[in-house]
Amino acid sequence: MPGTTQNAKVMQFGVFEVHLQAGELRKSGLRIKLQEQPFQILALLLERPGEVISRDELRQRLWPSDTFVDFDHSLNSAIKKLRQALGDDSDNPRFIETLPRRGYRLIVPVIGGVPSADQRAEAVSSASPKARGRPTYYGLVILGAVIVTVGTLALWKTVFRTPSAPKVLGFVQLTNDGQAKTGPVATDGSRIYFSEVLPGPRKLIVQVSVKGGEAVPLSVPFKQPSVLDLSGEGTELLVASDEGNMLSSLWVQPVAGGSPRRVGTVLADDARFGADAKGIIYGHGHDVYSVSRDGSLPRKLLTVDGIPSYFRFSPNGRVFRFSQSHHTVDSTEIMEAAADGTRLHKMFPGYSGTWTSDGRFFIFENRPDRRIDLWVSPEERSFRWPKRNDKPIQLTAGPLDFEDPLPSKDGKQIFAIGDLHRAEVIRYDSRSGQFVPYLSGISAEGLAFTRDGQWVAYASYPDGALWRSKVDGSERLQLTFPPMRVLLPRWSPDGKQIAFNASLPDATWNVYLVSSEGGTPQRILPSEQSQMDANWSPDGNSLVFGTLSVPNTPIYTIELQSKRVSTLPGSSGLFSPRWSPDGRYIAAITTDEASKLMLFDFVTQKWTEAIGSDVGYPWWSREGKYIYFQDRSNPAEGAHNRIVRLRMSDRKIENIVDVKDVGRMTTGTIVDWFGLAPDDSPLFARDIGTQEIYALDVQWP
């Protein structure tokens, strides 16, 4: 009916029309099938184009407060269906941009009140007979235009073809010393500089020829040095010296030897030389700064939601890119800003990237699945008219994880760290003083045992799947599958359920429950807030958990039957809670730099300080007489190098074992894992993977 059509509210963006009253999406006049919830999301985005629509606002719009639903899964599914209908890509969005932990934004112009396709057709049909009756030659003109168009398209495809994609022709291993290696990687054209981590741990700056050979340590006057960058002329290194609490002082060290010069009093998470090599760009917390080499003229450039690192300037110095990490959702992305910090925007998912010297490609690492591969993004081109695919192109596909890429000076190779991840579970035998394989040395972390010690649950390493079996390895059963990634499983006191932490792509860490006999894992609390490190009450009726996503948050308990959540009194700023076997205490760690071990007494309803040093991974002994933990109180001498225990009867500290005696580095998904066997002997995941420097031969288009 004409009246209805004319009154319908129609919004247009690109080739799409949205009929809000009719609930229809059309593309070039053709109706596109779209379910109700995805359509409602689209309608809300159209109401406020360019604005961020929070996930909480979408929840209120789509699901009333009395509706019980797995909100995260349902919303992610609805967004996915909407993108499919629009032909959009979350990695390189044309219409809908995802802002991790915040929401979504429509990034295209929207025109409101435009005539719909029906209205345009109606207007044509109601035109005068003279307008409808075209001369015969009019059809010939149209036919000629079609022929010219087809010919032009054919010429475009045959003459101006899309350039071929870059590809790796092969790779060569340059080092073979078996030591753990970390990036970034730097080169002056003849040597490659990188960092190694030896047991203890002890850090070294190492160099190797670009042709391969012996890895030779560089003599620098720091206890825990890491190489960050090399000056353009190859004569000076930017070095980080560990100052504890995850921060480093910055130093400029001449390669040929001589005294290093400190960059003022700057403390940074990560840093690089500036575009002109006269200054330095660095990150501290969520902020990015620039500073002169002597530490003068500091200037804040920008602030981001995540943790910024791996800064790289473009060859022309106009922009810089960096990695932004969101630890609570286990995701990273490449960001770009102008050299002065303006025009900040997201580029694509990824980590640790750099440009080729000619600026034509940006090389970076990415982990869309469990493996880390190298990708390239086409950048500048000499002519603007040839057809080109601007989407990032996958460059490697295993068999190793390739990390910290750096193009060679001649551009023919990419240097990178090739990593084969694997661990073996070992147990410290106090009688013999030896570390011995446990459970046949399975590659796993997070081992947890039933009260009777007959069953074990663990997360396989590095893929993060949840398994359970008897301690002799029999009756093994996989309980979770990708893309879910699992940490810290815990058996219920009756052995019927397992609580664990897990993350899904672009989602926060949350607590799940699964039957020990298998089934679908269930989230205990649909929430955008991170939930970490859940532990059972001795009666099995409740769970206690903390969070690290928001500063100064408390510890929570949840009654599983009623789903009632309560806050543990006085627990703000604490995490990693552990319920004592007798139910009287909860041990937890402060989130500040001190990382103190605190005890909550349910009888007095008060917290007391148990240990005032840097504590990690607290564990109650089987009978509750001791609390075992990592002692990290002396990072200058090597962090994570001692396992000690606190005797509850008199609060005395007893040394158990030095982790440096393991012989190789210990490992874990987030931090080095430590646990207890049923007899309270310490367990570790010993790194038996390989990390070496490789040169990848690349063919560029």
Residue pairs with C-beta under 8 A, 6 or more apart in sequence:
2 122
5 116
5 118
5 119
5 122
6 119
8 19
8 20
8 21
8 22
8 116
9 19
9 20
9 21
9 112
9 113
10 17
10 18
10 19
10 20
10 112
10 113
10 114
10 115
10 116
11 17
11 18
11 20
11 46
11 110
11 111
11 112
11 114
12 18
12 110
12 111
12 112
12 114
13 46
13 49
13 95
13 106
13 108
13 109
13 110
13 111
14 94
14 95
14 108
15 27
15 28
16 25
16 26
16 27
16 32
16 86
17 25
17 26
17 27
17 29
17 114
17 116
17 117
18 24
18 25
18 26
18 42
18 43
18 46
19 25
19 26
19 116
20 43
20 46
23 36
23 39
24 31
25 31
25 32
25 34
25 39
25 42
25 85
26 32
26 116
26 117
29 117
32 85
33 85
34 42
34 81
34 82
34 85
35 78
35 81
37 62
37 74
37 78
38 78
38 79
38 81
38 82
38 85
39 82
40 61
40 62
41 58
41 61
41 62
41 78
41 79
41 82
41 104
42 82
44 53
44 57
44 58
44 61
45 53
45 96
45 104
45 105
45 106
46 106
46 110
48 106
49 106
49 108
49 109
49 110
50 105
50 106
50 107
51 105
52 99
52 102
52 103
52 104
52 105
53 103
53 104
53 105
54 102
54 103
55 71
55 75
55 102
55 103
55 104
55 528
56 528
57 103
58 75
58 103
58 104
59 71
59 75
62 74
62 75
62 78
63 69
63 71
63 74
69 526
70 523
70 526
71 526
72 504
72 507
72 523
72 526
72 528
76 506
76 507
79 96
79 98
79 104
82 88
82 96
83 89
83 90
83 95
83 96
86 94
86 95
86 96
88 94
88 95
88 96
89 391
90 96
90 98
91 348
91 349
91 391
91 392
92 348
92 390
92 391
92 392
93 107
94 107
94 108
95 106
95 107
95 108
96 104
96 105
96 106
96 107
97 104
97 105
97 106
97 107
97 346
98 104
98 506
99 105
100 305
100 306
100 326
100 329
100 331
100 333
100 506
101 305
101 326
101 328
101 329
101 508
101 528
102 305
115 123
156 387
160 385
160 386
160 387
161 387
162 386
162 387
162 388
162 389
163 386
163 388
163 701
164 701
165 389
165 393
165 701
166 361
166 376
166 393
166 395
166 698
166 699
166 700
166 701
167 395
167 698
167 699
168 395
168 396
168 414
168 696
168 697
168 698
168 699
169 697
169 698
169 699
170 696
170 697
171 418
171 694
171 695
171 696
171 697
172 212
172 694
172 695
172 697
173 212
173 418
173 692
173 693
173 694
174 192
174 208
174 209
174 210
174 211
174 212
174 213
174 415
174 692
174 693
174 694
174 695
175 181
175 208
175 212
175 215
175 692
175 693
176 692
177 196
177 214
177 215
177 692
178 690
179 196
179 197
179 198
179 215
179 691
180 196
180 197
180 198
180 665
180 687
180 691
181 194
181 195
181 196
181 197
181 206
181 417
181 691
181 692
181 693
182 194
182 195
182 196
182 197
182 226
182 404
182 417
183 194
183 195
183 352
183 403
183 404
183 417
184 194
184 227
184 228
184 229
184 310
184 352
184 404
184 406
185 192
185 193
185 194
185 404
185 405
185 406
185 415
185 416
185 417
185 693
186 192
186 193
186 194
186 227
186 229
186 230
186 237
186 406
187 193
187 210
187 230
187 406
187 408
187 409
187 415
188 230
188 234
188 255
188 409
189 210
189 234
189 408
189 409
189 410
190 209
190 210
191 207
191 208
191 209
191 210
192 207
192 208
192 209
192 210
192 415
192 693
193 205
193 206
193 207
193 218
193 227
193 230
193 237
194 205
194 206
194 207
194 208
194 227
194 404
194 417
194 693
195 203
195 204
195 205
195 206
195 225
195 226
195 227
196 203
196 204
196 206
196 215
196 217
197 203
197 665
198 204
198 665
199 660
199 662
199 663
199 664
199 665
200 638
200 641
200 660
201 638
201 639
201 640
201 641
201 660
201 665
202 224
202 638
203 224
203 225
203 226
203 242
204 217
204 218
204 225
205 217
205 218
205 220
205 225
205 226
205 227
205 237
205 239
206 215
206 216
206 217
206 218
207 215
207 216
207 218
208 214
208 215
208 216
208 693
210 408
210 413
210 415
210 695
212 695
215 693
218 237
218 255
219 257
220 239
220 253
220 260
221 260
222 239
222 241
222 251
222 260
223 241
223 242
223 636
224 241
224 242
224 635
224 636
225 239
225 240
225 241
225 242
226 239
226 240
226 242
226 248
227 237
227 238
227 239
227 240
228 237
228 238
228 239
228 240
228 250
228 270
228 271
228 272
229 237
229 238
229 271
229 272
229 273
230 236
230 237
230 238
230 255
231 237
231 238
231 273
231 277
232 273
232 277
233 277
234 255
235 254
235 255
235 256
236 252
236 253
236 254
236 255
237 252
237 253
237 254
237 255
238 250
238 251
238 252
238 253
238 271
238 272
238 273
238 280
239 250
239 251
239 252
239 253
239 260
240 248
240 249
240 250
240 251
240 268
240 270
240 271
241 248
241 249
241 250
241 251
242 248
242 635
242 636
243 249
243 267
244 635
244 636
245 593
246 269
247 267
247 268
247 269
247 284
248 267
248 268
248 269
249 262
249 263
249 265
249 266
249 267
250 262
250 263
250 266
250 268
250 271
250 280
250 282
251 260
251 261
251 262
251 263
252 260
252 261
252 263
252 293
253 260
254 260
261 293
261 294
262 295
263 271
263 280
263 291
263 293
263 294
263 295
264 291
264 294
264 295
264 296
264 298
265 295
266 280
266 282
266 289
266 291
266 295
266 298
267 284
268 282
268 283
268 284
269 282
269 283
269 284
269 285
269 307
269 308
269 309
270 282
270 283
270 308
270 309
270 310
270 311
271 280
271 281
271 282
271 283
271 311
272 280
272 281
272 282
272 310
272 311
272 312
272 313
273 279
273 280
273 281
274 280
274 281
274 290
274 313
275 313
275 314
275 317
275 320
275 339
276 317
278 292
278 293
279 290
279 291
279 292
279 293
279 297
280 290
280 291
280 292
280 293
281 288
281 289
281 290
281 301
281 311
281 313
281 320
282 288
282 289
282 290
282 291
282 311
283 289
283 307
283 308
283 309
283 311
283 322
285 307
286 303
286 304
286 305
286 306
286 307
286 308
287 300
287 302
287 303
287 308
288 300
288 301
288 302
288 303
288 304
288 308
288 311
288 322
288 341
289 298
289 299
289 300
289 301
290 297
290 298
290 299
290 301
291 297
291 298
291 299
300 341
301 337
301 340
301 341
302 337
302 341
302 344
304 324
304 335
304 344
305 324
305 326
306 324
306 325
306 326
306 327
306 332
306 333
307 324
307 325
307 326
307 327
308 322
308 323
308 324
308 335
309 322
309 323
309 325
310 322
310 323
310 351
310 352
310 353
311 320
311 321
311 322
312 320
312 321
312 322
312 353
312 354
312 355
313 319
313 320
313 339
314 320
314 321
314 355
314 359
315 355
315 357
315 358
315 359
316 359
317 339
318 338
318 339
319 336
319 337
319 338
319 339
320 336
320 337
320 339
321 334
321 335
321 336
321 337
321 347
321 353
321 362
322 334
322 335
323 332
323 333
323 334
323 335
323 350
323 351
323 352
323 353
324 332
324 333
324 334
324 335
324 346
325 331
325 332
325 351
326 332
327 548
327 670
328 508
328 509
328 530
328 548
328 549
329 503
329 506
329 507
329 508
329 509
329 530
330 485
330 503
330 505
330 509
331 349
331 505
331 506
332 349
332 350
332 351
333 346
333 347
333 348
333 349
333 350
334 346
334 347
334 348
334 349
334 350
334 351
334 353
334 362
334 364
335 344
335 345
335 346
335 347
336 343
336 344
336 345
336 346
336 347
337 343
337 344
337 345
347 377
348 377
348 392
349 366
349 368
350 364
350 365
350 366
350 375
350 392
351 364
351 365
351 366
351 367
352 364
352 365
352 403
352 404
352 405
353 362
353 363
353 364
353 365
353 405
354 362
354 363
354 364
354 405
354 406
354 407
355 361
355 362
355 363
355 379
356 362
356 363
356 407
356 411
356 700
357 407
357 409
357 411
358 380
358 411
359 379
359 380
360 378
360 379
360 380
360 381
360 700
361 376
361 377
361 378
361 379
361 700
362 376
362 377
362 379
363 374
363 375
363 376
363 395
363 405
363 407
363 414
364 374
364 375
364 376
364 377
364 392
364 405
365 372
365 373
365 374
365 375
365 402
365 403
365 404
365 405
366 372
366 373
366 374
366 375
366 392
367 373
369 482
369 483
370 462
370 463
370 464
370 482
371 398
371 401
372 401
372 402
372 403
372 419
373 394
373 395
373 396
373 397
373 398
373 401
373 402
374 394
374 395
374 396
374 402
374 405
374 414
374 416
374 696
375 392
375 393
375 394
375 395
376 392
376 393
376 395
377 390
377 392
377 393
378 388
378 389
378 390
378 393
381 388
395 414
395 698
396 402
396 696
399 420
400 418
400 419
400 420
400 694
401 418
401 419
401 420
401 421
402 416
402 417
402 418
402 419
402 694
402 696
403 416
403 417
403 419
404 416
404 417
405 414
405 415
405 416
406 414
406 415
406 416
407 413
407 414
407 415
408 414
408 415
408 695
411 700
412 697
412 698
413 695
413 696
413 697
413 698
414 695
414 696
414 698
415 693
415 694
415 695
415 696
416 693
416 694
416 696
417 691
417 692
417 693
417 694
418 690
418 691
418 692
418 693
418 694
419 689
419 690
419 691
420 689
420 690
420 691
421 461
421 462
421 689
422 443
422 461
422 462
422 687
422 688
422 689
423 443
423 444
423 445
423 461
423 462
423 667
423 685
423 686
423 687
423 688
423 689
424 437
424 441
424 442
424 443
424 685
424 686
424 688
425 437
425 438
425 439
425 441
425 442
425 443
425 444
425 445
425 447
425 458
425 683
425 684
425 685
425 686
426 435
426 436
426 437
426 438
426 441
426 662
426 683
426 684
426 685
426 686
427 435
427 436
427 437
427 438
427 677
427 681
427 682
427 683
428 434
428 435
428 643
428 656
428 657
428 681
428 682
428 683
428 684
429 435
429 436
429 681
430 656
430 657
430 681
435 661
435 662
435 663
435 684
435 686
438 677
438 683
439 447
439 456
439 471
439 473
440 473
442 458
442 460
443 460
443 461
443 462
443 685
444 458
444 459
444 460
444 461
444 467
444 685
445 458
445 459
445 461
445 487
445 667
445 668
445 669
445 673
445 685
446 458
446 459
446 486
446 487
446 488
446 489
446 673
446 675
447 456
447 457
447 458
447 675
447 677
447 683
448 456
448 457
448 458
448 488
448 489
448 490
448 491
448 498
448 675
449 455
449 456
449 457
449 471
449 491
449 677
449 678
450 456
450 491
450 495
451 491
451 493
451 495
452 495
453 471
453 678
454 470
454 471
455 468
455 469
455 470
455 471
455 491
455 495
455 516
456 468
456 469
456 470
456 471
457 466
457 467
457 468
457 479
457 489
457 490
457 491
457 498
457 500
457 516
458 466
458 467
458 468
458 489
459 465
459 466
459 467
459 486
459 487
459 488
459 489
459 500
459 669
460 467
461 667
461 668
461 669
461 685
462 669
463 482
463 485
464 484
464 485
464 486
464 487
464 669
465 478
465 479
465 480
465 481
465 482
465 484
465 486
466 478
466 479
466 480
466 486
466 489
466 498
466 500
466 502
466 514
467 476
467 477
467 478
467 479
468 476
468 477
468 479
468 498
468 516
469 475
469 476
469 477
471 678
477 517
477 518
479 498
479 514
479 516
479 518
479 521
480 486
480 500
480 502
480 514
480 521
483 504
483 505
484 502
484 503
484 504
484 521
485 502
485 503
485 504
485 669
486 500
486 501
486 502
487 500
487 501
487 502
487 509
487 669
487 670
488 500
488 501
488 532
488 533
488 534
489 498
489 499
489 500
490 498
490 499
490 500
490 534
490 535
490 536
491 497
491 498
491 516
491 536
492 498
492 499
492 536
492 540
493 536
493 538
493 539
493 540
494 540
495 516
496 515
496 516
497 513
497 514
497 515
497 516
498 513
498 514
498 515
498 516
499 511
499 512
499 513
499 524
499 534
499 535
499 536
499 543
500 511
500 512
500 514
500 521
500 534
501 509
501 510
501 511
501 512
501 531
501 532
501 533
501 534
502 509
502 510
502 512
502 521
503 509
503 510
508 527
508 528
508 529
508 530
508 531
508 549
509 530
509 531
509 532
510 523
510 524
510 525
510 527
510 530
510 531
511 523
511 524
511 525
511 531
511 532
511 534
511 543
511 545
512 521
512 522
512 523
512 524
513 521
513 522
513 524
513 560
514 520
514 521
514 522
524 531
524 534
524 543
524 558
524 560
524 563
525 531
525 558
525 563
525 565
529 547
529 549
529 550
529 553
530 547
530 548
530 549
530 550
531 545
531 546
531 547
531 556
532 545
532 546
532 547
532 548
532 575
532 576
533 545
533 546
533 575
533 576
533 577
534 543
534 544
534 545
535 543
535 544
535 545
535 577
535 578
535 579
536 542
536 543
536 579
537 543
537 544
537 557
537 579
537 583
538 579
538 580
538 581
538 582
538 583
539 583
541 559
541 560
541 561
542 557
542 558
542 559
542 560
543 557
543 558
543 560
544 555
544 556
544 557
544 568
544 577
544 579
544 586
545 555
545 556
545 558
545 577
546 553
546 555
546 556
546 574
546 575
546 576
546 577
546 588
547 553
547 556
547 575
548 575
548 591
551 573
551 591
552 572
552 573
552 591
553 572
553 573
554 567
554 568
554 571
554 572
554 573
554 574
555 567
555 568
555 571
555 574
555 575
555 577
555 586
555 588
556 565
556 566
556 567
556 568
557 565
557 566
557 567
557 568
558 564
558 565
558 566
568 577
568 586
568 600
569 600
569 605
570 600
570 606
570 607
571 577
571 588
571 600
571 607
573 590
573 591
573 592
574 588
574 589
574 590
574 591
574 598
575 588
575 589
575 591
576 588
576 589
576 617
576 618
577 586
577 587
577 588
578 586
578 587
578 588
578 618
578 619
578 620
578 627
579 585
579 586
579 620
580 586
580 587
580 620
580 624
581 620
581 622
581 623
581 624
582 624
583 602
584 601
584 602
584 603
585 599
585 600
585 601
585 602
586 599
586 600
586 602
587 597
587 598
587 599
587 600
587 610
587 618
587 620
587 627
588 597
588 598
588 600
588 618
589 595
589 596
589 597
589 598
589 615
589 616
589 618
590 596
590 598
594 612
594 614
595 613
595 614
595 615
595 616
595 632
596 609
596 610
596 611
596 612
596 613
596 615
597 609
597 610
597 611
597 615
597 618
597 627
597 629
597 646
598 607
598 608
598 609
598 610
599 607
599 608
599 609
599 610
600 606
600 607
601 607
601 608
610 627
610 646
610 651
611 629
611 646
611 653
613 631
613 632
613 633
614 631
614 632
614 633
614 635
614 639
615 629
615 630
615 631
615 632
616 629
616 630
616 632
616 640
616 671
616 674
617 629
617 630
617 671
617 673
617 674
617 675
618 627
618 628
618 629
619 627
619 628
619 629
619 674
619 675
619 676
620 626
620 627
620 628
621 627
621 628
621 645
621 676
621 680
622 676
622 678
622 679
622 680
624 648
625 647
625 648
625 649
626 645
626 646
626 647
626 648
626 654
626 680
627 645
627 646
627 648
628 643
628 644
628 645
628 656
628 676
628 680
628 682
629 643
629 644
629 645
629 646
630 640
630 642
630 643
630 659
630 672
630 674
631 641
631 642
631 643
631 644
632 639
632 640
634 641
638 660
640 659
640 666
640 672
641 658
641 659
641 660
642 655
642 656
642 657
642 658
642 659
643 656
643 657
643 658
643 659
643 674
643 682
644 653
644 654
644 655
644 656
645 653
645 654
645 656
646 652
646 653
647 653
647 654
656 682
657 682
659 666
659 672
659 684
662 684
662 686
663 686
664 686
664 687
664 688
665 672
665 686
665 687
666 672
666 673
666 674
666 684
666 685
666 686
666 687
667 673
667 685
667 686
667 687
667 689
668 685
672 684
672 685
673 684
673 685
674 682
674 683
674 684
675 682
675 683
675 684
676 682
676 683
677 683
